[in-house]
């Protein structure tokens, strides 16, 4: 049994809520306009969260690696 101290909550973990809330709040992005290169907003908003999700996860990853 390894007796490591429990990790405390750090505000960086709140970044994980941003993509979760943004993508679950469907009425916000359930529309066609504005279009981007002919792609309806509904689709390009979701696709942009691939990059947005990485941007939110990276600081959490760095924090976890620093505190190993």
FENMOPE-V668846 format. One record per pair of residues at least 24 apart in sequence whose ideal C-beta (glycine too) atoms are under 10 Angstrom apart, sorted by the first residue. I is the first residue (numbers start at 1). J is the second residue. D is the distance in Angstrom with one decimal. If there is no record, write none. Layout:
BEGIN
((I,J,D) (I,J,D))
END
This chain:
BEGIN
((7,63,10.0) (7,64,8.8) (7,67,7.0) (8,67,9.9) (10,60,8.8) (10,63,6.3) (10,64,9.5) (10,67,8.4) (11,63,9.7) (12,56,9.8) (12,59,5.4) (12,60,5.5) (12,61,9.7) (12,62,8.4) (12,63,4.8) (12,64,9.0) (13,59,9.7) (13,60,6.3) (13,63,8.1) (13,64,9.6) (14,56,9.6) (14,60,9.4) (15,55,8.6) (15,56,4.5) (15,57,7.6) (15,58,8.9) (15,59,5.9) (15,60,5.9) (15,63,9.5) (16,53,9.4) (16,56,6.5) (16,57,7.3) (16,59,9.9) (16,60,6.1) (17,56,8.6) (18,49,9.4) (18,52,7.6) (18,53,8.6) (18,55,9.0) (18,56,5.1) (18,57,10.0) (19,49,5.5) (19,50,9.4) (19,52,5.9) (19,53,4.4) (19,54,9.3) (19,55,8.9) (19,56,5.5) (19,57,8.2) (20,53,9.2) (20,56,9.2) (22,46,9.5) (22,48,9.8) (22,49,6.4) (22,52,7.4) (22,53,9.1) (22,56,9.4) (23,49,5.8) (23,52,9.2) (23,53,8.5))
END
